[in-house]
Amino acid sequence: MNKKLLLSASLMFAVSFGFSQTKEELQAQKAEKQAQADKFQGEANALQAQIDALPGWRTGAFGTIGGSLSNFNDWYSQGTPNNVSGNIGITANVFANKIEDKYFWRNSLTANLNWVKLDDKDNGTDDDDDFNPTTDVFNISSLYGRNLSETWAISGLAEYRTTLLDNFNDPGFLDVGVGATWTPLENLIVVIHPLNYNFVFADNDAAFESSAGAKIVADYTRQIGAINFKTNFSTFQSYEDSDLSNFTWTNSFSYTLWKMIGVGFDFALRSNKQEAANYQEVDLADADNKLQSYYTIGLSYKF
């Protein structure tokens, strides 16, 4: 009996030791393969950096999709106990840049669109048939430059901003100007155009007026692994009246979780006294120019 117990214990020890050795060997093999993979990935990244630095077109896009749908029945703790509501938000950041040794041509498009719907089932007269737009931002720009050095260029810019879902081109802002562009970093573009004209298209002549001024734009767009982000600051400073000046600062961030899908966040600030006067239906000088803002959170998709 004792011999059987001793034999069984020895067999179990041998099996356990064998598994232990196998696990250690597998871990060692994995570490060796991982080291080789890291080496090859580093070489691949270096080759990709050389490819990205070559002249030619560079394109890309990423955006955010956010949405929700809810249905309440006899939920008495809220003012509308019986309702169906929905919200849809979409943002898009698209660029197409042609980079050559002697010149560049950078094009970008930014859009943020949001719809909301609220159906009060106890109110037969409410507007419950369609989704109504709540956020409506559209901006497109084209920058052309001839290089003077590695970081400076003579450039011309056209930038147009309006709404798409409601009151298209009323107002619409078109900046056209020339000056210099500074690129101190690979992904940072700074536009300084002292000769610029801000064309304003609108039906309300009492609130909107075109004028000459300076245009300054700073844009930083970059991808680091699974992270994509873009920040853009654009301002027009009127030479005629400070009330005609404006600025817009937009920020977009996305983190890829699986394949092309991830999470995204967009945030923006704007100051425009002409828009404030138009909304408040007062003269430009009497407008209360509060700081405008929006943010969107949701799923993101990288193209």
Salt bridges, closest charged atoms under 4 A:
GLU100 OE2 - LYS98 NZ 3.07
GLU159 OE1 - LYS215 NZ 2.59
ASP175 OD2 - LYS215 NZ 3.09
ASP219 OD2 - LYS230 NZ 2.62
ASP243 OD1 - LYS273 NZ 3.28
GLU275 OE2 - ARG161 NH1 3.09
GLU275 OE2 - ARG270 NH1 3.61
